[in-house]
Each structure stands twice: as structure tokens, then as C-alpha cells.
Amino acid sequence: MIQKHATRRRFTASTIITATLLAAPQLFAQAASAPPEKKSLLTVWVLDGGWTMIFIGAAVLAFIGLSIYCFMNFTKAKFVPSDLKAALMDHMTNCRVRSAIELAASHPSFLGRLVAYSFPNIDATKPDDLGRDMIEDSMADFTNNETRRAMVLINYISVCAQASPMLGLLGTVIGMVGCFATLSSSGAADPSQLAGDISVALLTTLWGLINAIPCIVVFYVLKNRYNGLVSEAITTAEELLNAAVATVNADTLYGKIPEGIDV
């Protein structure tokens, strides 16, 4: 009986071992033929770009933040508001220069600050032009100072436009260096081994260009928009000054205009 049980155990163990050995090639073949785990879109399009994508992502975020801030602040309501323009025109037409300056000083718009800075130079002892030269010089100084500060933010968008493709090129170089390092170590061009380095090269270039192109467009749009608003504010200030000059010299101006012909 003992020998029979031992024989059965040996037979069972040998059967299991034999079945395992026969099934092992099939199991390995199934594992080798199993499809690879599918990557997420974030991994495929961003994370596979490597560490340079961090800097490109920072440039993208900086571009978005600066663009939103500039578009929110470069508006007509913050440069030449219609209500302030109408109120200042009423004061200047009636030569209430002090009231115009006080109203402008209380308004945070570009036109308000421009008038409050330059109109104190109005000289009543020069009725012909009310000291236009000094006023225009003050307007030019104010505009230059304001433009210098505003262009800092706009120029940062230009920096993002120039830095993004350079960062993409850096990632491309890093990816190519990795490809050649893989080739030198393996001695054969296995696509599966080179795919990671190639993805780094292509993704960084792609995202660098994706960020640089809209940066260039937005830079020129904001620059032209700002210059247009500043020009409108300066034109409005000159109209206000002309209204005051016309009121002061109304009798002289009307005296030069003919009314009928003496016979």
C-alpha cells in the first residue's frame, strides 16, 4: 500500500511538471503577443517630451497670463472713457481749467492722468495758445513714461515667443543625443529603443512652435492696440486744449471771418 501511494504521488508530480513545461512556451508566446498598455493622451503628447517640457509649459502659462492681463487693461474704457471725455470737454469749452484738472486727477484712466499731468502747464498769460508748447512737452513726457512701463509686459510676450522655439530646439538636441547614445550602446537601430528619444525631440519642437506662433501674433496685436489707444488719448487731450483756446480767442477768431461784402 505504501509503495502504491508513493508511486501515485510521483506520477502526479511528474504529470504536473510535464504539463507545466508543455504549457510554458504557449504562456510566454501569449505574454509576448499581448498588446502594450495604452498610454494616456497626457503622456503621449506632453510627458513623453521630457524635462524640457517643464520650461515650455512655464512659457505657455506666462503667455496666457500676460495676454489675459493686457487684453483686460488695454481697453477704451481704461484709456479714453466716453463719460470723462464729455465732462472734460464741457469744462474746457467754458475755460474751467481747474475743474477739468481736478476731475481728471480723480479718474484713474490714461486720459485722466494725462490731463492731470499736462494741463497744469496751461498759461493764461498766453491767450494765443495758452502755452501749447509746454503742454505738449508734458504730454510727450507722460506718454513716454507710461509706454515704457506698459511695453515691459508686452515685451515679455515677445520673450516667450523667442524662448519657446529655442527650448524646443534644446529638447530636439537632447533627444538626438539620446538616440545616438542608444545606437552606440546597442549597436543596432532598434525602433523600440529609439522611440523614446525621438518622441522627446519631436514633442519639444512641436510645443515650442505651438506656443511661439500665437505669441508673435498676440505681441503685435497688443502693441498696435496700445499705440492706438494712446494716440486716441493724445488726440482727445489736444481737442480739449483746442476747445479752450477757441473759447479764449473767440472774438479774435470770429473777427477774422468775413460776414458779407461792403458795397
MIDOSE-1310 file (N, C-alpha, C; in nm, 2 decimals, decimal comma, always signed):
residues 263
miqk	+0,08/-0,12/+0,00/+0,00/+0,00/+0,00/+0,09/+0,13/+0,00; +0,19/+0,12/+0,08/+0,28/+0,24/+0,09/+0,35/+0,26/-0,04; +0,39/+0,15/-0,11/+0,45/+0,17/-0,23/+0,36/+0,22/-0,34; +0,23/+0,18/-0,33/+0,13/+0,23/-0,43/+0,11/+0,38/-0,42
hatr	+0,09/+0,42/-0,29/+0,08/+0,57/-0,27/+0,20/+0,65/-0,31; +0,31/+0,60/-0,29/+0,43/+0,67/-0,33/+0,44/+0,68/-0,48; +0,40/+0,57/-0,55/+0,40/+0,56/-0,69/+0,31/+0,66/-0,75; +0,18/+0,67/-0,69/+0,08/+0,77/-0,73/+0,13/+0,91/-0,72
rrft	+0,20/+0,94/-0,61/+0,25/+1,08/-0,58/+0,35/+1,12/-0,69; +0,44/+1,02/-0,71/+0,55/+1,05/-0,81/+0,48/+1,07/-0,95; +0,38/+0,99/-0,98/+0,31/+1,00/-1,11/+0,24/+1,14/-1,12; +0,18/+1,18/-1,01/+0,11/+1,31/-1,01/+0,20/+1,43/-1,03
asti	+0,31/+1,42/-0,95/+0,41/+1,53/-0,96/+0,47/+1,54/-1,10; +0,51/+1,42/-1,15/+0,57/+1,42/-1,29/+0,47/+1,47/-1,39; +0,34/+1,44/-1,37/+0,24/+1,49/-1,47/+0,23/+1,64/-1,46; +0,23/+1,69/-1,34/+0,22/+1,84/-1,33/+0,34/+1,91/-1,39
itat	+0,45/+1,86/-1,36/+0,58/+1,92/-1,42/+0,58/+1,91/-1,57; +0,53/+1,80/-1,62/+0,53/+1,78/-1,77/+0,43/+1,88/-1,83; +0,31/+1,89/-1,77/+0,21/+1,98/-1,82/+0,26/+2,13/-1,82; +0,33/+2,16/-1,71/+0,38/+2,30/-1,70/+0,48/+2,33/-1,80
llaa	+0,57/+2,23/-1,83/+0,68/+2,25/-1,93/+0,62/+2,26/-2,07; +0,51/+2,18/-2,09/+0,45/+2,19/-2,23/+0,37/+2,32/-2,25; +0,31/+2,37/-2,14/+0,23/+2,49/-2,15/+0,32/+2,62/-2,14; +0,44/+2,61/-2,09/+0,52/+2,73/-2,07/+0,55/+2,81/-2,20
pqlf	+0,58/+2,74/-2,31/+0,61/+2,81/-2,44/+0,48/+2,89/-2,49; +0,36/+2,83/-2,47/+0,24/+2,89/-2,51/+0,22/+3,02/-2,42; +0,24/+3,01/-2,29/+0,22/+3,12/-2,20/+0,32/+3,24/-2,23; +0,44/+3,20/-2,26/+0,54/+3,31/-2,30/+0,50/+3,37/-2,43
aqaa	+0,45/+3,29/-2,52/+0,41/+3,34/-2,65/+0,29/+3,44/-2,64; +0,20/+3,40/-2,55/+0,08/+3,49/-2,52/+0,13/+3,62/-2,46; +0,22/+3,61/-2,36/+0,27/+3,73/-2,30/+0,34/+3,82/-2,39; +0,42/+3,76/-2,49/+0,49/+3,84/-2,58/+0,40/+3,91/-2,68
sapp	+0,29/+3,83/-2,72/+0,20/+3,89/-2,82/+0,09/+3,98/-2,76; +0,09/+3,99/-2,63/-0,01/+4,08/-2,56/+0,01/+4,22/-2,60; -0,09/+4,30/-2,63/-0,07/+4,44/-2,67/-0,02/+4,52/-2,55; +0,07/+4,62/-2,58/+0,13/+4,70/-2,47/+0,02/+4,79/-2,41
ekks	+0,05/+4,83/-2,29/-0,05/+4,91/-2,22/-0,07/+5,05/-2,29; -0,19/+5,09/-2,31/-0,22/+5,21/-2,38/-0,19/+5,33/-2,30; -0,11/+5,42/-2,35/-0,08/+5,55/-2,28/-0,19/+5,65/-2,29; -0,20/+5,73/-2,19/-0,30/+5,84/-2,19/-0,25/+5,95/-2,29
lltv	-0,34/+6,04/-2,33/-0,31/+6,15/-2,42/-0,21/+6,24/-2,35; -0,22/+6,26/-2,22/-0,13/+6,35/-2,15/+0,01/+6,30/-2,16; +0,03/+6,17/-2,14/+0,16/+6,10/-2,15/+0,22/+6,11/-2,29; +0,13/+6,08/-2,39/+0,18/+6,07/-2,53/+0,22/+6,21/-2,58
wvld	+0,14/+6,31/-2,55/+0,16/+6,45/-2,61/+0,24/+6,54/-2,52; +0,25/+6,51/-2,39/+0,32/+6,61/-2,31/+0,43/+6,54/-2,23; +0,40/+6,44/-2,15/+0,50/+6,39/-2,06/+0,62/+6,32/-2,13; +0,59/+6,26/-2,24/+0,70/+6,19/-2,32/+0,80/+6,29/-2,37
ggwt	+0,77/+6,42/-2,36/+0,86/+6,52/-2,41/+0,98/+6,55/-2,32; +0,98/+6,49/-2,20/+1,10/+6,50/-2,11/+1,09/+6,63/-2,03; +1,20/+6,65/-1,96/+1,21/+6,76/-1,86/+1,21/+6,90/-1,93; +1,24/+6,91/-2,05/+1,23/+7,05/-2,12/+1,09/+7,09/-2,13
mifi	+0,99/+7,00/-2,13/+0,85/+7,04/-2,13/+0,81/+7,12/-2,01; +0,89/+7,11/-1,90/+0,85/+7,20/-1,79/+0,87/+7,34/-1,82; +0,98/+7,38/-1,89/+1,01/+7,51/-1,92/+0,92/+7,56/-2,03; +0,89/+7,48/-2,13/+0,80/+7,52/-2,23/+0,66/+7,54/-2,17
gaav	+0,62/+7,45/-2,08/+0,49/+7,47/-2,01/+0,49/+7,60/-1,93; +0,60/+7,64/-1,87/+0,61/+7,77/-1,80/+0,59/+7,88/-1,89; +0,65/+7,87/-2,01/+0,64/+7,98/-2,11/+0,49/+7,99/-2,16; +0,43/+7,87/-2,18/+0,28/+7,88/-2,22/+0,20/+7,94/-2,11
lafi	+0,22/+7,91/-1,99/+0,14/+7,97/-1,88/+0,17/+8,12/-1,87; +0,30/+8,16/-1,88/+0,33/+8,30/-1,88/+0,26/+8,38/-2,00; +0,26/+8,32/-2,11/+0,20/+8,38/-2,23/+0,05/+8,40/-2,21; -0,02/+8,30/-2,15/-0,16/+8,30/-2,13/-0,19/+8,41/-2,03
glsi	-0,12/+8,41/-1,92/-0,14/+8,51/-1,81/-0,12/+8,65/-1,86; -0,01/+8,68/-1,93/+0,02/+8,81/-1,98/-0,08/+8,86/-2,08; -0,13/+8,77/-2,16/-0,22/+8,80/-2,27/-0,36/+8,84/-2,20; -0,40/+8,76/-2,11/-0,53/+8,80/-2,04/-0,52/+8,93/-1,97
ycfm	-0,41/+8,95/-1,90/-0,39/+9,08/-1,82/-0,39/+9,20/-1,92; -0,32/+9,19/-2,03/-0,31/+9,30/-2,12/-0,44/+9,33/-2,19; -0,51/+9,22/-2,23/-0,64/+9,24/-2,30/-0,74/+9,30/-2,21; -0,73/+9,27/-2,08/-0,83/+9,33/-1,98/-0,80/+9,47/-1,95
nftk	-0,67/+9,51/-1,97/-0,64/+9,65/-1,93/-0,62/+9,74/-2,05; -0,60/+9,69/-2,17/-0,59/+9,78/-2,29/-0,73/+9,79/-2,35; -0,81/+9,86/-2,29/-0,95/+9,88/-2,34/-0,98/+10,03/-2,34; -1,07/+10,07/-2,42/-1,11/+10,21/-2,44/-1,16/+10,27/-2,30
akfv	-1,23/+10,18/-2,23/-1,28/+10,23/-2,10/-1,18/+10,27/-2,00; -1,06/+10,21/-2,01/-0,95/+10,24/-1,92/-0,85/+10,34/-1,98; -0,87/+10,38/-2,11/-0,78/+10,48/-2,17/-0,86/+10,61/-2,20; -0,96/+10,60/-2,27/-1,04/+10,72/-2,31/-1,19/+10,69/-2,29
psdl	-1,23/+10,69/-2,16/-1,37/+10,67/-2,13/-1,46/+10,78/-2,19; -1,57/+10,75/-2,24/-1,66/+10,85/-2,31/-1,71/+10,95/-2,21; -1,75/+10,91/-2,09/-1,81/+11,00/-1,99/-1,71/+11,10/-1,94; -1,58/+11,06/-1,92/-1,48/+11,15/-1,88/-1,45/+11,25/-1,99
kaal	-1,44/+11,20/-2,12/-1,42/+11,29/-2,23/-1,52/+11,40/-2,24; -1,65/+11,36/-2,23/-1,76/+11,46/-2,24/-1,75/+11,56/-2,13; -1,72/+11,52/-2,00/-1,72/+11,61/-1,89/-1,60/+11,70/-1,91; -1,49/+11,65/-1,95/-1,37/+11,74/-1,97/-1,39/+11,84/-2,08
mdhm	-1,46/+11,80/-2,18/-1,49/+11,89/-2,30/-1,58/+12,00/-2,25; -1,67/+11,97/-2,17/-1,76/+12,08/-2,11/-1,68/+12,18/-2,03; -1,59/+12,13/-1,95/-1,51/+12,22/-1,86/-1,42/+12,31/-1,95; -1,35/+12,24/-2,04/-1,25/+12,32/-2,12/-1,32/+12,41/-2,22
tncr	-1,44/+12,38/-2,27/-1,51/+12,47/-2,36/-1,55/+12,60/-2,29; -1,58/+12,58/-2,16/-1,61/+12,70/-2,07/-1,49/+12,75/-2,00; -1,37/+12,71/-2,03/-1,25/+12,76/-1,97/-1,24/+12,73/-1,82; -1,30/+12,63/-1,78/-1,29/+12,59/-1,64/-1,17/+12,49/-1,63
vrsa	-1,06/+12,54/-1,64/-0,94/+12,45/-1,65/-0,91/+12,39/-1,51; -0,93/+12,46/-1,40/-0,90/+12,40/-1,27/-1,00/+12,28/-1,24; -1,13/+12,31/-1,28/-1,22/+12,20/-1,26/-1,19/+12,08/-1,35; -1,14/+12,10/-1,47/-1,10/+11,99/-1,55/-0,99/+11,91/-1,50
iela	-0,89/+11,99/-1,44/-0,77/+11,92/-1,38/-0,82/+11,84/-1,26; -0,90/+11,89/-1,17/-0,95/+11,82/-1,06/-1,03/+11,70/-1,09; -1,11/+11,71/-1,20/-1,19/+11,59/-1,24/-1,09/+11,49/-1,30; -1,00/+11,53/-1,38/-0,90/+11,43/-1,44/-0,82/+11,36/-1,33
ashp	-0,78/+11,44/-1,23/-0,69/+11,38/-1,13/-0,77/+11,27/-1,05; -0,90/+11,28/-1,04/-0,98/+11,18/-0,97/-1,01/+11,06/-1,05; -0,97/+11,06/-1,17/-1,01/+10,94/-1,26/-0,88/+10,86/-1,29; -0,89/+10,73/-1,28/-0,76/+10,65/-1,30/-0,73/+10,62/-1,45
sflg	-0,81/+10,67/-1,54/-0,79/+10,63/-1,68/-0,66/+10,70/-1,73; -0,62/+10,66/-1,85/-0,50/+10,71/-1,91/-0,52/+10,86/-1,95; -0,64/+10,89/-2,00/-0,67/+11,03/-2,03/-0,68/+11,12/-1,91; -0,73/+11,07/-1,80/-0,74/+11,14/-1,68/-0,60/+11,18/-1,62
rlva	-0,52/+11,08/-1,62/-0,38/+11,10/-1,57/-0,30/+11,19/-1,67; -0,33/+11,18/-1,80/-0,26/+11,26/-1,89/-0,30/+11,41/-1,88; -0,43/+11,43/-1,86/-0,47/+11,57/-1,84/-0,43/+11,63/-1,71; -0,43/+11,55/-1,60/-0,39/+11,60/-1,47/-0,24/+11,62/-1,47
ysfp	-0,16/+11,56/-1,55/-0,02/+11,58/-1,56/+0,02/+11,70/-1,64; -0,05/+11,72/-1,76/+0,00/+11,82/-1,85/-0,08/+11,95/-1,85; -0,20/+11,95/-1,81/-0,28/+12,07/-1,82/-0,25/+12,18/-1,71; -0,18/+12,14/-1,60/-0,13/+12,25/-1,51/-0,03/+12,34/-1,57
nida	+0,02/+12,30/-1,69/+0,11/+12,39/-1,76/+0,04/+12,49/-1,85; -0,09/+12,50/-1,85/-0,17/+12,60/-1,92/-0,13/+12,73/-1,87; -0,10/+12,82/-1,95/-0,06/+12,96/-1,91/-0,16/+13,06/-1,96; -0,23/+13,12/-1,87/-0,34/+13,21/-1,91/-0,28/+13,34/-1,96
tkpd	-0,15/+13,37/-1,93/-0,09/+13,49/-1,98/-0,05/+13,48/-2,13; -0,07/+13,37/-2,19/-0,05/+13,35/-2,33/-0,18/+13,31/-2,40; -0,27/+13,40/-2,42/-0,40/+13,37/-2,47/-0,40/+13,32/-2,61; -0,30/+13,34/-2,69/-0,30/+13,29/-2,82/-0,30/+13,14/-2,83
dlgr	-0,22/+13,07/-2,75/-0,22/+12,93/-2,75/-0,22/+12,86/-2,61; -0,23/+12,95/-2,51/-0,23/+12,90/-2,37/-0,11/+12,82/-2,33; +0,01/+12,85/-2,39/+0,13/+12,78/-2,36/+0,13/+12,64/-2,42; +0,09/+12,62/-2,54/+0,08/+12,49/-2,61/+0,21/+12,41/-2,61
dmie	+0,32/+12,48/-2,63/+0,45/+12,41/-2,63/+0,48/+12,33/-2,50; +0,46/+12,40/-2,39/+0,49/+12,34/-2,26/+0,39/+12,22/-2,24; +0,27/+12,24/-2,28/+0,17/+12,14/-2,26/+0,20/+12,01/-2,34; +0,23/+12,03/-2,46/+0,27/+11,92/-2,55/+0,39/+11,85/-2,50
dsma	+0,49/+11,92/-2,45/+0,61/+11,86/-2,40/+0,57/+11,77/-2,28; +0,48/+11,82/-2,19/+0,44/+11,74/-2,08/+0,37/+11,62/-2,12; +0,28/+11,63/-2,22/+0,21/+11,52/-2,27/+0,31/+11,41/-2,33; +0,41/+11,46/-2,40/+0,51/+11,36/-2,45/+0,58/+11,29/-2,34
dftn	+0,62/+11,37/-2,23/+0,69/+11,30/-2,12/+0,60/+11,20/-2,05; +0,48/+11,23/-2,03/+0,39/+11,14/-1,96/+0,37/+11,01/-2,05; +0,35/+11,03/-2,18/+0,33/+10,92/-2,27/+0,45/+10,83/-2,27; +0,57/+10,89/-2,28/+0,69/+10,80/-2,28/+0,70/+10,72/-2,15
netr	+0,68/+10,78/-2,04/+0,69/+10,71/-1,91/+0,59/+10,60/-1,91; +0,46/+10,62/-1,95/+0,36/+10,52/-1,94/+0,39/+10,41/-2,04; +0,43/+10,45/-2,16/+0,46/+10,35/-2,26/+0,57/+10,26/-2,22; +0,67/+10,31/-2,15/+0,79/+10,23/-2,11/+0,74/+10,12/-2,01
ramv	+0,65/+10,16/-1,92/+0,60/+10,06/-1,82/+0,51/+9,96/-1,89; +0,42/+10,01/-1,98/+0,33/+9,91/-2,04/+0,40/+9,82/-2,14; +0,50/+9,86/-2,21/+0,57/+9,78/-2,30/+0,65/+9,67/-2,23; +0,68/+9,68/-2,10/+0,75/+9,58/-2,03/+0,67/+9,45/-2,04
liny	+0,54/+9,46/-2,01/+0,46/+9,34/-2,01/+0,44/+9,28/-2,16; +0,43/+9,37/-2,25/+0,41/+9,33/-2,39/+0,54/+9,26/-2,44; +0,65/+9,32/-2,40/+0,78/+9,26/-2,44/+0,81/+9,12/-2,38; +0,75/+9,10/-2,26/+0,76/+8,96/-2,20/+0,69/+8,86/-2,29
isvc	+0,58/+8,90/-2,36/+0,52/+8,81/-2,45/+0,62/+8,78/-2,57; +0,69/+8,88/-2,61/+0,79/+8,86/-2,72/+0,90/+8,77/-2,67; +0,94/+8,78/-2,54/+1,04/+8,69/-2,49/+0,99/+8,54/-2,49; +0,86/+8,52/-2,46/+0,80/+8,39/-2,47/+0,80/+8,34/-2,61
aqas	+0,78/+8,43/-2,71/+0,78/+8,39/-2,85/+0,92/+8,35/-2,89; +1,02/+8,41/-2,84/+1,16/+8,38/-2,89/+1,21/+8,26/-2,81; +1,17/+8,25/-2,68/+1,23/+8,14/-2,60/+1,17/+8,00/-2,63; +1,04/+8,00/-2,67/+0,97/+7,87/-2,69/+1,04/+7,79/-2,79
pmlg	+1,06/+7,84/-2,92/+1,13/+7,75/-3,01/+1,27/+7,72/-2,98; +1,34/+7,80/-2,90/+1,47/+7,77/-2,86/+1,47/+7,65/-2,76; +1,37/+7,66/-2,67/+1,35/+7,54/-2,57/+1,32/+7,42/-2,65; +1,23/+7,43/-2,75/+1,20/+7,32/-2,84/+1,32/+7,26/-2,91
llgt	+1,41/+7,35/-2,95/+1,53/+7,31/-3,02/+1,63/+7,24/-2,92; +1,63/+7,29/-2,79/+1,71/+7,22/-2,69/+1,66/+7,08/-2,67; +1,52/+7,06/-2,66/+1,47/+6,93/-2,64/+1,50/+6,84/-2,76; +1,50/+6,90/-2,88/+1,54/+6,82/-3,00/+1,68/+6,77/-2,99
vigm	+1,77/+6,86/-2,95/+1,91/+6,82/-2,94/+1,93/+6,71/-2,84; +1,86/+6,72/-2,72/+1,87/+6,62/-2,62/+1,82/+6,49/-2,67; +1,70/+6,49/-2,74/+1,65/+6,37/-2,80/+1,75/+6,30/-2,90; +1,81/+6,38/-2,98/+1,90/+6,33/-3,08/+2,03/+6,27/-3,01
vgcf	+2,07/+6,34/-2,91/+2,19/+6,29/-2,83/+2,15/+6,15/-2,77; +2,03/+6,14/-2,72/+1,98/+6,01/-2,66/+1,98/+5,90/-2,77; +1,93/+5,94/-2,89/+1,92/+5,84/-3,00/+2,06/+5,78/-3,03; +2,16/+5,87/-3,05/+2,29/+5,83/-3,08/+2,36/+5,75/-2,97
atls	+2,33/+5,79/-2,84/+2,38/+5,71/-2,73/+2,32/+5,57/-2,73; +2,19/+5,56/-2,76/+2,13/+5,43/-2,77/+2,19/+5,34/-2,88; +2,22/+5,41/-3,00/+2,28/+5,34/-3,11/+2,42/+5,29/-3,07; +2,49/+5,37/-3,01/+2,63/+5,33/-2,97/+2,64/+5,22/-2,87
ssga	+2,54/+5,22/-2,78/+2,54/+5,12/-2,68/+2,48/+4,98/-2,73; +2,38/+4,99/-2,81/+2,32/+4,87/-2,86/+2,38/+4,81/-2,98; +2,43/+4,90/-3,07/+2,50/+4,86/-3,19/+2,40/+4,83/-3,30; +2,27/+4,85/-3,28/+2,17/+4,82/-3,38/+2,06/+4,92/-3,37
adps	+2,00/+4,95/-3,48/+1,89/+5,05/-3,48/+1,76/+4,99/-3,45; +1,73/+4,96/-3,33/+1,60/+4,90/-3,29/+1,50/+5,02/-3,27; +1,39/+5,02/-3,35/+1,30/+5,13/-3,34/+1,24/+5,14/-3,20; +1,21/+5,03/-3,13/+1,16/+5,04/-3,00/+1,25/+5,11/-2,90
qlag	+1,38/+5,09/-2,92/+1,47/+5,16/-2,83/+1,49/+5,31/-2,86; +1,47/+5,34/-2,98/+1,49/+5,48/-3,03/+1,36/+5,57/-3,01; +1,25/+5,50/-2,99/+1,12/+5,57/-2,99/+1,11/+5,68/-2,88; +1,16/+5,64/-2,77/+1,15/+5,74/-2,65/+1,23/+5,87/-2,68
disv	+1,35/+5,85/-2,73/+1,44/+5,97/-2,76/+1,38/+6,05/-2,88; +1,32/+5,98/-2,98/+1,26/+6,05/-3,09/+1,14/+6,13/-3,05; +1,06/+6,07/-2,95/+0,94/+6,14/-2,90/+0,98/+6,27/-2,83; +1,09/+6,27/-2,76/+1,14/+6,39/-2,69/+1,18/+6,49/-2,79
allt	+1,25/+6,45/-2,90/+1,29/+6,55/-3,00/+1,17/+6,61/-3,07; +1,07/+6,53/-3,10/+0,96/+6,59/-3,18/+0,86/+6,66/-3,09; +0,83/+6,62/-2,97/+0,73/+6,68/-2,89/+0,78/+6,82/-2,84; +0,90/+6,83/-2,81/+0,95/+6,96/-2,76/+0,95/+7,06/-2,88
tlwg	+0,99/+7,02/-3,00/+0,98/+7,11/-3,11/+0,84/+7,15/-3,14; +0,75/+7,05/-3,13/+0,61/+7,08/-3,16/+0,55/+7,18/-3,06; +0,57/+7,16/-2,93/+0,51/+7,25/-2,84/+0,58/+7,39/-2,84; +0,71/+7,39/-2,87/+0,78/+7,52/-2,88/+0,72/+7,60/-2,99
lina	+0,69/+7,54/-3,11/+0,62/+7,61/-3,22/+0,48/+7,65/-3,19; +0,41/+7,56/-3,12/+0,27/+7,58/-3,09/+0,26/+7,71/-3,00; +0,35/+7,73/-2,91/+0,35/+7,85/-2,82/+0,40/+7,97/-2,89; +0,51/+7,95/-2,97/+0,57/+8,07/-3,03/+0,48/+8,14/-3,13
ipci	+0,41/+8,07/-3,21/+0,33/+8,13/-3,32/+0,22/+8,22/-3,26; +0,13/+8,18/-3,17/+0,04/+8,27/-3,11/+0,10/+8,38/-3,03; +0,22/+8,36/-2,97/+0,29/+8,47/-2,90/+0,32/+8,58/-2,99; +0,37/+8,55/-3,11/+0,41/+8,65/-3,21/+0,29/+8,73/-3,25
vvfy	+0,18/+8,66/-3,28/+0,06/+8,73/-3,32/+0,00/+8,82/-3,21; -0,01/+8,77/-3,09/-0,06/+8,85/-2,98/+0,03/+8,97/-2,95; +0,16/+8,95/-2,96/+0,25/+9,06/-2,93/+0,22/+9,18/-3,02; +0,21/+9,16/-3,15/+0,18/+9,27/-3,25/+0,04/+9,32/-3,23
vlkn	-0,05/+9,23/-3,20/-0,19/+9,28/-3,18/-0,20/+9,37/-3,06; -0,13/+9,33/-2,95/-0,14/+9,42/-2,83/-0,06/+9,54/-2,84; +0,06/+9,54/-2,91/+0,14/+9,65/-2,94/+0,06/+9,76/-3,02; +0,00/+9,71/-3,13/-0,08/+9,81/-3,21/-0,20/+9,86/-3,13
ryng	-0,26/+9,77/-3,05/-0,38/+9,82/-2,98/-0,34/+9,92/-2,87; -0,23/+9,90/-2,81/-0,19/+10,00/-2,71/-0,15/+10,13/-2,78; -0,08/+10,13/-2,89/-0,04/+10,25/-2,96/-0,17/+10,32/-3,01; -0,27/+10,25/-3,05/-0,39/+10,31/-3,10/-0,46/+10,38/-2,98
lvse	-0,47/+10,32/-2,87/-0,54/+10,38/-2,75/-0,46/+10,51/-2,70; -0,33/+10,50/-2,70/-0,25/+10,61/-2,66/-0,27/+10,73/-2,76; -0,27/+10,70/-2,89/-0,29/+10,80/-2,99/-0,43/+10,87/-2,97; -0,53/+10,79/-2,94/-0,66/+10,84/-2,92/-0,66/+10,93/-2,80
aitt	-0,59/+10,89/-2,69/-0,59/+10,98/-2,57/-0,52/+11,11/-2,60; -0,41/+11,11/-2,67/-0,34/+11,23/-2,70/-0,42/+11,32/-2,79; -0,49/+11,26/-2,89/-0,58/+11,34/-2,98/-0,69/+11,41/-2,90; -0,74/+11,33/-2,80/-0,85/+11,39/-2,72/-0,80/+11,50/-2,63
aeel	-0,68/+11,49/-2,58/-0,62/+11,60/-2,50/-0,60/+11,72/-2,58; -0,55/+11,70/-2,70/-0,53/+11,82/-2,79/-0,67/+11,88/-2,83; -0,77/+11,80/-2,85/-0,90/+11,86/-2,87/-0,95/+11,94/-2,75; -0,93/+11,89/-2,63/-0,97/+11,97/-2,52/-0,89/+12,10/-2,51
lnaa	-0,76/+12,10/-2,54/-0,69/+12,22/-2,54/-0,73/+12,32/-2,65; -0,76/+12,26/-2,77/-0,81/+12,35/-2,88/-0,95/+12,41/-2,84; -1,03/+12,34/-2,77/-1,16/+12,40/-2,73/-1,14/+12,51/-2,64; -1,04/+12,50/-2,54/-1,02/+12,62/-2,45/-0,96/+12,73/-2,53
vatv	-0,87/+12,71/-2,62/-0,80/+12,82/-2,70/-0,91/+12,88/-2,78; -1,00/+12,81/-2,84/-1,10/+12,87/-2,92/-1,20/+12,95/-2,84; -1,22/+12,91/-2,72/-1,31/+12,99/-2,64/-1,24/+13,12/-2,59; -1,12/+13,12/-2,56/-1,05/+13,24/-2,52/-1,03/+13,34/-2,63
nadt	-1,01/+13,29/-2,75/-0,99/+13,37/-2,87/-1,11/+13,38/-2,96; -1,23/+13,36/-2,90/-1,35/+13,36/-2,98/-1,37/+13,49/-3,06; -1,35/+13,60/-2,99/-1,38/+13,73/-3,06/-1,28/+13,75/-3,17; -1,15/+13,72/-3,14/-1,05/+13,74/-3,24/-1,07/+13,65/-3,36
lygk	-1,11/+13,52/-3,34/-1,13/+13,43/-3,45/-1,25/+13,47/-3,53; -1,36/+13,51/-3,46/-1,47/+13,55/-3,54/-1,45/+13,68/-3,61; -1,36/+13,76/-3,56/-1,33/+13,89/-3,63/-1,26/+13,87/-3,76; -1,19/+13,76/-3,77/-1,12/+13,73/-3,90/-1,21/+13,67/-4,00
ipeg	-1,33/+13,63/-3,96/-1,42/+13,56/-4,06/-1,50/+13,67/-4,12; -1,50/+13,68/-4,26/-1,59/+13,78/-4,32/-1,74/+13,75/-4,31; -1,81/+13,86/-4,30/-1,96/+13,85/-4,29/-2,02/+13,95/-4,39; -2,04/+13,90/-4,51/-2,10/+13,99/-4,61/-1,99/+14,07/-4,68
idv	-2,03/+14,15/-4,78/-1,94/+14,24/-4,86/-1,99/+14,38/-4,85; -1,90/+14,47/-4,81/-1,94/+14,61/-4,81/-1,95/+14,67/-4,95; -2,05/+14,73/-4,99/-2,07/+14,79/-5,12/-2,04/+14,94/-5,11
